Amino acid sequence: MRIGIDCRTILNPEKDDLVGITHYTYQLVKHLINLDNKEKNEYILFFDKEVAGKNIIKFSKPYVKIKYFPFMQYKKFLPIAYSHFLISAFLKRESLDIFHSPTPYLPLSYNEPSVVTAHDLTIYKFPKLFPSGQFLNVKITTPNAFKKAKKIIAISQSIKQDLIKIFKTPADKIEVIYNGINKELFQESPKIEIEKIKNQYGIKENYILFLGTLEPRKNIEMLIEAYELFQKNSATKYQLVIAGKEGWTAQKIHKKAMNSPYKKEIIFTGYIGPENLNALFSEAKVFVFPSLHEGFGMPVIEAMAKKIPVITSNIESLSEITSKTAILINPKKKEELKEALELVLNNEELRIKLIEKGFKRAKEFCWEKCAEETLEIYKNCL
């Protein structure tokens, strides 16, 4: 098979940035080409032109061909033509047997066998949680991709059900394949690295950790309110460490923290790179993820791999992914989150049970398995 994969979300091929679709694409491609070294398949990886010249050795194999889309400044000058007609022509020139887009995007004029991955459909269920100006993607590009693809990979059963309800997609067109988890997270961080990251951000011994983009659907303002209620009655004082890159309306979250009576105990780290993530997770007393909607919820599994008890939302995807190994709360009720914090941080027996169950659950998520199941989908599309 000649398998083409859209790798344009990977702008730093030298390392995995551990964020969203970039992380998924990076890990899937890396494991596919390692898994497939005994197969008679050829991979054509399509990168953005700006990646040309960077170290791409991690994707170099005798049966891997690297291609760069040769169009520059496309967003400014030719958004429609570039994204659809020019890319379609570029893909057709490679005579692919199957083309995989890790995002819900296929050129409107591309009609060859294809697979797309559905990660998150929150914008269709809660449009007010997103900035305006996404009409083309929401109304045209994404529906086109789901309609044209021979198979859709959903990263959770929850996403599969959303596809069926929102797009009327036939159930047999959708295959659920869970994301994997980086094996490095199962390893203990050196003490020197842990102290380095704590000193860098002023983190003390006891801290509650959140990791995710600072945006409305992550429900961070409610987290701050629940933290305030918890701190008010807690004999032991905890810091709240909010880690993640700035997202839409992040300024509201910062304002909320600045107006808190515990503002000196609320720490924003900004984006945490893969080299520091392991250390930051290591000594957190609890991981809290009260998101309003998720397609998967990777940070939850990462926390479990680091043997941290988890409190998260009782929404469908997170209930599915945690599978009775976390404390679930209503993300709209700060009192529930406050009570969950008290329960986990004051009950050592419960903490141990959550840690053991969570660690066992995290081991079920494997990038090798994800790659194997994805390869089978490619074969079945022919």
Residue, then its C-alpha position, 0 to 999 in steps of 0.5 A: m500500500r502507498i499510505g499518505i498521512d497529513c503531518r502538517t500539524i507537526l511543526n517541530p519534527e524533532k520532538d513531540d510537543l504533547v499537545g492535542i492533534t499534534h501529539y496524536t499525529y506525531q505518535l501515530v506516525k512514529h509508531l506506524i512506521n516502526l510497526d510497519n518495517k516488515e510490511k510492504n507498505e510505503y508511507i508518504l508523509f506530507f509536511d508543511k513547507e516551513v518544516a523543510g530544513k528541520n531535523i526529520i530523522k525520527f521519521s526517516k526510513p527506507y520505506v518513508k517518503i517525505k513531501y512538503f507542500p510547496f505553497m507559502q503564505y497560503k492563509k493570507f493569499l489563497p486560503i480556499a484554493y490552497s486548502h482544497f484544489l492545490i492540495s488535492a492535485f498535490l495528493k493525486r500526483e502521489s497515486l496513494d492507495i489511502f490518505h489519512s487526515p488526522t484532522p477532520y479535513l479533506p480537500l473538497s475536490y479530493n475523492e480518493p479512498s481516505v480516512v479521517t480522525a475525529h477528536d473533538l466535536t465540542i463546537y457543535k454541542f457548545p458553540k458559545l465556548f468557542p470564538s467566532g469566525q469558524f463558519l467554513n470549518v464548522k459548516i463546510t470543511t468538517p462535514n465534507a470530511f466526515k461524508k467523504a471518508k471511507k472510514i472515520i476513526a473516533i478516539s472514544q465511544s463518546i465521539k462515535q455517538d456524537l458523529i451518529k447524532i450530529f452528522k447522521t454518520p452510519a455506525d459501521k463507518i466509524e471505528v473507535i481507537y483509543n489514543g496511547i500514552n507516552k511510556e516515559l510517564f510511567q517512569e519516575s522523574p529524577k529528584i533533581e528534575i522535580e526540584k528544578i521545576k518546583n523552584q522555577y515556578g515557586i511550587k511548594e510541597n502540597y499542590i493541586l494540579f490542572l493541565g490544559t489549555l486556558e479556555p472556557r470549556k476547561n472550566i478553570e474559573m469554576l475550579i478556582e472557586a471550588y479551590e477557594l471553598f476548599q482552602k477556607n476550611s482546610a487545615t493543610k494549605y495547598q497551592l493550585v497549579i494551573a499549567g497550560k498554554e494561553g487560550w481563548t479568553a484566558q484573560k478572564i481566568h487570570k482576572k479570576a485568580m487575581n481577585s481571589p483571596y488566595k491569589k498568592e497560592i494560585i500559580f500559572t506556569g504557561y505551556i509545559g514542554p515534554e521535558n518538564l511535564n513528567a517532573l511537574f506531575s510527579e509530586a502533585k497531591v491530586f489532579v483536577f480536570p473539571s472540563l465541560h466537554e472533551g473528546f478524550g481527556m489525555p491529561v487525565i490518563e497522564a496523571m494516572a500513569k504518574k500515580i496521581p489520584v484524579i478528580t474529573s467531570n462526569i461527562e460521557s467521554l471522561s467517564e468512559i476513559t477513566s472507567k471507575t478509576a477516578i472521582l467524578i463530579n458535576p462540572k457545574k457544581k463547585e460544591e461537589l468539586k470542593e467536597a471531592l478535594e476534601l475526600v481525596l486529600n483527607n482519606e489516605e485509603l481512598r487515595i491509595k485505591l484511586i492511585e492503584k486503579g488509575f495506574k492499572r487503567a493508564k497501562e491499557f492505553c498504548w500507541e503500539k495498539c493504536a497504530e496496529e488498529t489504524l493499519e487494519i483500517y487502512k487495509n480494510c479501506l481497499 
